[in-house]
Amino acid sequence: MKILNVLAQLPMKTGSGVYFSNLVEELNAQGHENILLYGVQAPYSVDVEGKHYPVEFKSEKIPFPIAGMSDVMPYKNTVYSEMTEDMIDLELSVFREVLEKIRDTEGVDLVITHHLFFLSSLVREVFKDTPVVSFCHGTDLRQLERFPRFLERCGSIKDLDMIFTVSPNESEKIHEIFSYDRDKIKLVGGGFNQNIFNRNYEKLDDGILRVCYAGKLSRSKGVYELARSFPLVKKNIDNLEYHIIGATSDEEKRRLYDLAQNMEGFKVYDAEDQVTMAKHLKKCDVFVLPSYYEALGLIAIEAMATGLYAVTSEIEGLRAELGDKVNESGLILYTELPTIYDLDNPCEEEVPAYVERLAKNIEIQLKKVEKKEEIGKEIIDIIDGKSWANLAKRIEKMLIEVANDRKIN
């Protein structure tokens, strides 16, 4: 098939962007021809095989930065809730022009969009006679719950041929928000790039125990609480380092160092691409994802596929994706969250106890590393089964069914 893949933001740096890129790469490997329509801005470029139709932000046509589905992005971004109606109209008019050009010249068999938001609604309007499916990444629903005014621009979401979700708790929300047919909502979960995240390396063994986080450095990701856990863990494990990877300002870096009491061994790095991030992970022992809100938490699976133990907050989508055998194996420990309000804000009086719970679970995992405990082959095989190669095969089967159903009808 000739497939158009649509994303309103960069196909990199964030979970949905990486999902977009990995899916395209696997569809390429399966023999499909891929066209890519996405947002981009200086100084970034996109290196994914396919025919590219980039929409450039911070340009003459669209003078403002890319709008991020999360308010804090690992690149300069526009916050959706702060966009005026004129800004939205301008962005959609530029995307519409490119979409109509692709529709009239490329002979697309199927369209895949990402995020249940107004660009996906526009895609459905432009490609009336072509099957259109969309991936929900959770953050889109969060925006719509917080800012219902955007729903007025999402009227055609209900007409999508199929919606894929990465987390089980999204399906009912999609039905309620869009009055969408439950039977056309398919849970597919997430996958890791097996060519990047794997155990094909020799583990560093220099007597230092290393804890790692990679992702956005924002309050909603729990990174401040992770920094505060460092002195607690270091009291009992002196040969300890924390490696915090993600784009942030110098002021935020100083805040993280201050929360870690400026103790030796606490390190903050700028955001990296996936290949470089995997290199960091392969030097570490335990990965921590202390986020206050996640649809899936795919980075935790990537870390476990690389051979790390994991500590995360309670993430329903991750629990469901991994299944009972992995969840009960000790490879991952879930940490009870404080009371959350407005989707990703913790009750402040409960945060100190959350920091202590994180520190305790991190220590438990580090002790396993010290004792050189091994994870059983069955558990490793389950994790390896979450690769993009396997996930893409399941998705491809459903895409073919959608395309064939449209032809029959």
GUTORTOR-322707 format. One line per 5 residues: number of its first residue (from 1); for each residue x, y, z of C-alpha. Coordinates in Angstrom, 3 decimals, decimal comma. Example, Ala and Ser with C-alpha at 12.3 -4.5 7.8 and 13.67 -1.06 7.14 Angstrom:
# residues 2
1> 12,300 -4,500 7,800; 13,670 -1,060 7,140 $
END
This chain:
# residues 409
1> 0,000 0,000 0,000; 0,903 3,641 -0,373; 0,430 5,109 3,105; 0,326 8,753 4,181; 1,593 9,269 7,751 $
6> 0,566 12,549 9,426; 1,900 14,188 12,589; 1,476 17,829 13,626; 4,839 17,948 15,394; 8,406 16,667 15,068 $
11> 8,820 12,930 14,331; 11,413 12,744 17,113; 12,175 13,828 20,678; 8,795 12,843 22,204; 6,914 9,577 22,660 $
16> 4,411 10,182 19,867; 7,146 11,429 17,535; 9,236 8,318 18,128; 6,099 6,166 17,698; 5,487 7,853 14,323 $
21> 9,066 7,246 13,136; 9,281 3,646 14,329; 5,959 2,752 12,714; 7,063 4,247 9,385; 10,356 2,367 9,502 $
26> 8,622 -0,954 10,153; 6,001 -0,337 7,447; 8,880 0,378 5,079; 10,439 -2,949 6,081; 7,125 -4,670 5,315 $
31> 7,244 -3,341 1,757; 4,784 -0,449 1,982; 5,461 2,929 0,364; 5,317 5,734 2,909; 4,623 9,441 2,539 $
36> 5,411 11,637 5,548; 3,637 14,879 6,467; 4,835 16,468 9,708; 5,807 19,686 11,460; 9,429 20,784 11,564 $
41> 11,421 23,848 12,557; 15,047 24,946 12,646; 17,479 23,553 13,640; 15,898 20,095 13,273; 15,755 17,783 10,276 $
46> 14,022 14,411 9,880; 15,878 11,312 8,714; 13,217 8,679 8,060; 12,864 6,804 4,772; 9,911 7,950 2,675 $
51> 8,649 10,860 0,575; 8,618 13,955 2,770; 6,146 16,853 2,885; 7,378 18,907 5,862; 5,362 21,863 7,149 $
56> 7,834 24,402 8,489; 7,102 26,349 11,650; 8,971 29,502 12,717; 8,785 30,400 9,024; 7,158 32,982 6,790 $
61> 3,983 30,888 6,475; 3,769 29,866 10,152; 5,775 32,329 12,272; 5,257 30,598 15,632; 6,919 27,391 16,952 $
66> 5,371 23,922 16,694; 2,482 23,381 19,096; 3,245 20,546 21,518; 0,628 18,100 22,742; 2,279 18,536 26,138 $
71> 2,843 22,053 27,426; 6,533 21,301 28,032; 8,376 19,878 25,032; 12,072 19,074 24,477; 12,226 21,865 21,886 $
76> 10,854 25,402 21,642; 7,099 25,068 21,305; 3,779 26,851 21,305; 1,393 25,861 24,102; -1,928 24,766 22,611 $
81> -4,029 26,410 25,307; -2,374 29,753 24,520; -3,088 29,582 20,774; -5,536 32,111 19,385; -8,217 31,078 16,905 $
86> -6,277 32,938 14,181; -3,140 30,906 14,952; -5,089 27,658 14,694; -6,718 28,777 11,447; -3,311 29,640 9,997 $
91> -1,758 26,305 10,950; -4,680 24,315 9,560; -4,763 26,297 6,318; -1,106 25,462 5,627; -1,634 21,788 6,439 $
96> -4,799 21,721 4,302; -2,899 23,038 1,286; -0,310 20,269 1,583; -2,927 17,590 2,298; -4,923 18,519 -0,806 $
101> -1,769 18,425 -2,913; -0,950 14,919 -1,630; -4,543 13,764 -2,167; -4,573 15,002 -5,772; -1,123 13,761 -6,819 $
106> -0,002 10,754 -4,759; -2,779 8,156 -5,072; -2,737 7,309 -1,370; -4,342 3,987 -0,331; -4,593 4,689 3,395 $
111> -3,856 7,526 5,850; -2,451 7,167 9,373; -2,688 10,209 11,640; -1,412 10,709 15,174; -3,369 12,394 17,996 $
116> -7,133 12,743 18,142; -7,014 16,473 17,602; -7,918 19,028 14,996; -5,296 18,029 12,405; -6,638 14,465 12,368 $
121> -10,146 15,883 11,965; -8,921 17,941 8,998; -7,284 14,870 7,430; -10,608 13,010 7,575; -12,320 15,974 5,854 $
126> -9,741 16,184 3,057; -9,482 12,414 2,468; -13,225 11,680 2,329; -12,843 8,701 -0,020; -9,721 7,162 1,554 $
131> -9,556 5,038 4,733; -8,167 7,128 7,599; -7,069 5,686 10,947; -5,576 7,491 13,915; -3,429 6,731 16,946 $
136> -4,421 8,161 20,316; -1,413 8,932 22,520; -3,244 10,026 25,681; -1,925 13,582 25,702; -4,512 14,511 23,056 $
141> -7,358 13,427 25,339; -5,769 15,313 28,199; -5,769 18,532 26,152; -9,430 18,046 25,245; -10,394 17,361 28,852 $
146> -8,597 20,463 30,059; -9,632 22,742 27,189; -13,021 21,666 25,748; -13,006 24,579 23,276; -10,811 22,470 20,995 $
151> -13,618 19,951 20,554; -15,381 22,315 18,175; -12,562 21,708 15,688; -12,585 17,916 16,053; -15,993 17,170 14,549 $
156> -14,739 14,637 11,995; -12,912 12,435 14,505; -16,135 10,451 14,858; -15,870 9,508 11,154; -12,411 7,890 11,353 $
161> -12,338 4,309 10,093; -10,450 3,042 13,152; -8,684 4,404 16,238; -5,663 2,689 17,803; -4,846 3,221 21,474 $
166> -1,645 2,615 23,415; -3,344 2,376 26,808; -6,505 0,504 27,897; -7,920 3,447 29,862; -8,281 5,567 26,699 $
171> -11,023 3,574 24,978; -13,953 4,641 27,145; -12,798 8,280 27,076; -12,686 8,195 23,267; -16,204 6,782 23,163 $
176> -17,490 9,432 25,566; -15,700 12,448 24,063; -16,386 11,708 20,390; -19,398 9,353 20,587; -17,130 6,945 18,724 $
181> -18,043 3,310 18,064; -16,338 1,129 20,706; -15,946 -1,712 18,198; -13,653 0,432 16,057; -11,267 1,230 18,931 $
186> -8,312 -1,183 18,985; -5,743 -1,456 21,773; -2,290 -2,020 20,251; 0,074 -0,729 22,963; 3,610 0,357 22,173 $
191> 6,857 -1,152 21,004; 10,593 -0,549 21,222; 13,105 -0,340 18,407; 14,928 -3,642 18,691; 17,822 -2,336 16,589 $
196> 18,584 0,311 19,236; 17,331 -1,078 22,549; 18,810 -4,537 23,074; 21,258 -6,540 25,152; 23,918 -6,742 22,458 $
201> 26,647 -5,109 24,530; 29,006 -5,808 27,421; 27,739 -4,425 30,723; 29,955 -1,833 32,394; 31,321 -3,226 35,673 $
206> 33,396 -0,584 37,477; 31,828 -0,756 40,928; 29,511 2,237 40,395; 25,737 1,791 40,493; 23,957 4,036 38,008 $
211> 20,332 5,160 37,973; 18,934 6,738 34,807; 15,971 8,839 33,682; 15,403 9,968 30,082; 12,602 12,188 28,827 $
216> 11,083 15,605 29,361; 12,414 17,426 32,393; 9,138 18,791 33,704; 7,223 18,672 36,965; 4,574 16,351 35,525 $
221> 7,303 13,771 34,817; 8,252 13,650 38,506; 11,893 14,586 37,875; 12,019 16,975 40,839; 10,972 14,143 43,112 $
226> 13,569 11,889 41,477; 16,261 14,488 42,212; 15,070 14,686 45,816; 15,411 10,912 46,122; 19,140 11,024 45,322 $
231> 20,387 12,031 48,811; 18,090 9,422 50,405; 19,454 6,583 48,276; 23,055 7,796 48,562; 22,859 7,546 52,359 $
236> 22,796 3,773 51,981; 24,591 3,318 48,637; 27,665 5,509 48,431; 28,872 4,243 45,032; 25,826 5,814 43,364 $
241> 25,277 8,023 40,317; 22,071 9,498 38,857; 22,043 10,281 35,118; 19,162 12,594 34,143; 18,781 13,035 30,377 $
246> 16,528 15,647 28,788; 16,402 19,175 27,417; 15,964 21,961 29,946; 17,139 25,452 30,783; 20,195 26,290 32,876 $
251> 17,840 27,549 35,582; 15,976 24,221 35,691; 19,274 22,319 35,771; 20,342 24,354 38,793; 17,038 23,563 40,462 $
256> 17,541 19,846 39,900; 21,082 20,029 41,304; 19,794 21,971 44,318; 17,070 19,387 44,971; 19,783 16,720 44,859 $
261> 21,681 18,830 47,433; 24,478 19,315 44,884; 25,870 15,958 45,913; 28,607 14,307 43,886; 27,343 11,778 41,345 $
266> 24,188 13,632 40,275; 24,422 14,519 36,568; 22,060 16,216 34,116; 22,518 15,967 30,336; 20,817 17,655 27,402 $
271> 18,280 15,706 25,322; 19,723 13,182 22,915; 18,454 11,169 19,961; 17,364 7,587 20,565; 20,690 6,057 19,567 $
276> 22,627 8,221 22,011; 19,989 7,708 24,689; 20,384 3,939 24,316; 24,137 4,352 24,809; 23,430 6,117 28,109 $
281> 21,006 3,393 29,170; 23,554 0,676 28,442; 25,901 2,272 30,973; 23,255 2,223 33,701; 21,624 -0,344 35,975 $
286> 18,193 0,955 36,974; 15,774 3,121 35,002; 13,261 5,310 36,845; 10,073 6,813 35,426; 8,447 8,773 38,295 $
291> 5,834 10,491 36,094; 2,542 11,812 37,444; 0,813 11,041 34,141; 1,631 8,535 31,387; -0,548 6,780 28,856 $
296> 1,949 3,947 28,411; 5,488 4,808 29,549; 7,177 3,138 26,578; 10,621 4,354 27,658; 10,433 1,944 30,610 $
301> 9,993 -0,972 28,192; 12,917 0,316 26,106; 15,062 0,386 29,246; 14,077 -3,151 30,273; 14,792 -4,369 26,741 $
306> 18,273 -2,917 27,216; 18,766 -4,995 30,348; 17,915 -2,510 33,113; 15,729 -3,008 36,137; 12,897 -0,464 36,301 $
311> 11,141 1,651 38,905; 8,046 3,566 37,788; 5,026 5,313 39,182; 1,697 3,496 38,935; 1,027 3,512 35,176 $
316> -2,079 1,552 34,219; -1,142 1,324 30,544; 2,300 -0,056 31,375; 0,890 -2,669 33,756; -1,561 -3,828 31,104 $
321> 1,076 -3,893 28,362; 3,582 -5,944 30,378; 1,160 -8,459 31,885; 1,184 -10,330 35,181; 4,323 -12,433 34,645 $
326> 6,562 -9,401 34,075; 4,823 -7,286 36,723; 5,356 -9,997 39,328; 8,914 -10,898 38,272; 10,729 -8,109 40,125 $
331> 12,084 -6,655 36,895; 9,839 -3,640 37,463; 8,573 -2,081 40,695; 5,596 0,277 40,674; 5,479 3,175 43,141 $
336> 2,233 4,401 44,657; 1,486 7,953 43,533; 0,343 10,813 45,747; -3,197 12,052 45,225; -3,362 13,615 41,742 $
341> -5,605 16,507 40,648; -6,019 18,184 37,242; -4,626 14,994 35,632; -0,930 15,459 36,523; -0,568 17,630 39,634 $
346> 0,313 16,001 42,976; -1,034 17,112 46,355; 2,021 18,829 47,811; 1,636 17,471 51,333; 1,902 13,914 49,965 $
351> 5,014 14,491 47,841; 7,648 13,803 50,582; 6,171 10,354 51,177; 6,223 9,697 47,417; 9,922 10,614 47,312 $
356> 10,584 8,142 50,119; 8,687 5,380 48,282; 10,685 6,056 45,127; 13,962 5,933 47,052; 13,008 2,636 48,689 $
361> 12,142 0,978 45,365; 15,311 2,302 43,716; 17,371 0,813 46,552; 15,625 -2,547 46,174; 16,470 -2,676 42,466 $
366> 20,064 -1,549 43,022; 20,563 -4,315 45,591; 19,520 -6,833 42,931; 22,190 -5,394 40,644; 24,793 -5,622 43,420 $
371> 23,913 -9,271 43,973; 24,028 -9,852 40,189; 20,538 -11,349 40,222; 19,444 -12,509 36,797; 16,063 -12,189 35,126 $
376> 14,696 -15,464 33,791; 14,641 -16,195 30,075; 10,836 -16,355 30,014; 10,590 -12,756 31,248; 13,261 -11,573 28,806 $
381> 11,375 -13,249 25,961; 8,147 -11,476 26,960; 9,926 -8,107 26,924; 11,592 -8,868 23,588; 8,136 -9,694 22,209 $
386> 7,228 -5,999 22,699; 9,546 -4,957 19,858; 8,385 -2,723 17,032; 8,928 -5,554 14,559; 6,263 -7,619 16,343 $
391> 3,930 -4,691 17,039; 4,034 -3,490 13,427; 2,969 -6,913 12,158; -0,175 -6,738 14,298; -0,879 -3,171 13,189 $
396> -0,284 -4,012 9,506; -2,893 -6,780 9,664; -5,507 -4,326 10,965; -4,538 -1,669 8,409; -5,072 -4,155 5,577 $
401> -8,472 -5,088 7,020; -9,498 -1,412 7,149; -8,379 -0,840 3,560; -10,218 -3,928 2,330; -13,396 -3,050 4,240 $
406> -13,475 0,382 2,596; -13,079 -1,203 -0,859; -15,955 -3,634 -0,193; -18,237 -0,926 1,144 $
END
